[in-house]
Structure formats: C-alpha cells, structure tokens
Amino acid sequence: MNAPRADQLDPALLATMGHLELVARWVVDGFLTGLHRSPRKGFSVEFAEHRAYQPGDDLRYLDWRIAARADRWVIKQYEEETNALAALVLDVSASMQWSGAPARLTKRAYAEQLAAALAQLLLRQRDAVGLVRFDEGVRTVLPARVQRGQWHRLVAAFTAPGGGGASAIAPALVRAGALVRRPGLVVLLSDLLADPAPVADVARTLRARGHELLVVQVMDPAERDFPGDGEARYRDPEGGREVPAAPADVGVLYRATVQEALAEWRALLGRAGARHVLAMTDEPFGQPLRRLLRAARPGAVA
C-alpha cells in the first residue's frame, strides 16, 4: 500500500512534521507525482524529452539513472520552459492570524505554506519568483529572481516576524506589479477582508499591463459556516469592534452574507480580468494548487 502524498495530507498535521521549507518541498513532490498534464505556459511541469548535457545546465535536471546506467549525461526537458516572472503577494494582517479551531492552522500559516509550495513549484520550472508581504503597509519586498539562493531568501521572508493591523491590498498589488517588469504572473493570497473596489481597480491596471492576476482567498471553515450555540461576543481583529450575538439567531443570515461577499469578489475580479480561487484552511494543499493551475488557463473557471 502506497503512503499518502504530502499534498493530500491534513495541512495542520503536515505542518507538525517539518519546517516550512521542508513541507513545501514535500507538497510539491507529491503534487508533481499526481499531476498528469502540463497546464499552461508558466506552470509547465510535464516531462517531454532528453537532450545532451551542456556546460552550465542546471544539474537538478540531470537524469542520474541514465548517467549511471549508460554513462551518458542527458538533461530532462519539460514542456514550455518559459523563465516566466512571478510575484507572490502575501497578506500578514491581523485577521490572517485567526483560526476557528485549535487543530487548524491560522489563515496566515496556511497562506505562507501554500505560497511557499507555489514558489517551490515555479522555481523548479526556472521561473523567477518575487514576494511582497503586507498588512496596512508593505513589510517585505523581495525582487523576482531565479538564481541559486532565491528559494532560501523566500523562505526567510515567509518566516520573518511582523504583521498585524489592517489590510491594504491595493498598494501591495501595485508594488508587486512593479516587481514584474514584463508581462507575468501576480498571485495574491489574502482573506480579502477589505473593500473590493480598490482591488478591482488595481487588477484592471495589472491586466492592462499584460499581467495575469490570480487571487487566492484564504478562509477558515468557521468563517463560512458560523458554528456555535449559546451567547457569544464577536470581535473584529483589525478594527477592535465587538458585537454580542447568538449564533442560532444570526447563523442563516451570516452564511447568506458570506456567499454574497464571495460572489461579489468573484464578479468584480472577473470583470477586471483576474481569477478568484477559494482555499479553505482545512483542505490539503494539493487542492488549492490544482485550482490555481486550472484558473491559470485562459478561459478557465476556478
């Protein structure tokens, strides 16, 4: 019986098994094992053919089995090797620190791990990856690079301390667009607890410059389902406002409001030329990664 792949494991359990860097590698290894088709330019992972090794080639792509068996040095080539440019935009605001259950990762921890896996996937394809971390202001800017050492710089940035306050998404997207100097990929990971109109405006600007924008909305199941009974007080982690409520009284209205908000984000982003992907913090990382790849295809619906 085969062991379960890392991209199919419970994310909270997986996070206890190693550091972010190691877990990201496991997730990508499992994800690529289960991937059967190359989805598109910029996410090309399908093996195509071999070619003779040339000085300067990346040794990660050397086929060691052939080298050992036939004493020939050949490089594995993949479909549509592109050297694309990508910028990951990670929300580290106060609302991202929240988890609806002790057994689940916070939204921030989940988003960090998902972003690390996506960065690992892109770097393995020789795509240049940069990072913007933000809350009410931009906290980290790491230019897009593909050179050796970029992975370790990204891991250090993902795990850097700091974060909190409100979420200013639009300025962070503007900064990310500046990192990608030619048409490329911008991926936002946020709980989207912000005004959607300014985000949609920046999305239109990015699309006009030729960038592809994927928006990953990270949500805890408790935010969607509003569980609980009895009386409770609910506090806005960014604004500090508290509201007393009985879940049984407001649950139906709350769930309807959440669905309306999700629909509004999808519609506004869609009209702006961006694509929306939902990632729940209790689902294995392979699931949102697959939705991201589907969304990255022209005309695809996440």
Secondary structure as UniProt FT lines:
FT   HELIX           6..8
FT   HELIX           11..15
FT   TURN            16..17
FT   HELIX           20..34
FT   TURN            41..42
FT   STRAND          47..52
FT   TURN            55..56
FT   HELIX           59..61
FT   HELIX           64..70
FT   STRAND          74..78
FT   TURN            79..80
FT   STRAND          85..91
FT   HELIX           94..97
FT   TURN            102..103
FT   HELIX           107..124
FT   TURN            125..126
FT   STRAND          128..134
FT   STRAND          138..145
FT   TURN            148..149
FT   HELIX           150..158
FT   HELIX           169..179
FT   STRAND          185..190
FT   HELIX           196..208
FT   TURN            209..210
FT   STRAND          212..219
FT   HELIX           221..225
FT   STRAND          232..235
FT   TURN            237..239
FT   STRAND          242..245
FT   HELIX           247..271
FT   TURN            272..273
FT   STRAND          275..280
FT   TURN            281..282
FT   HELIX           286..295
FT   TURN            298..299
//
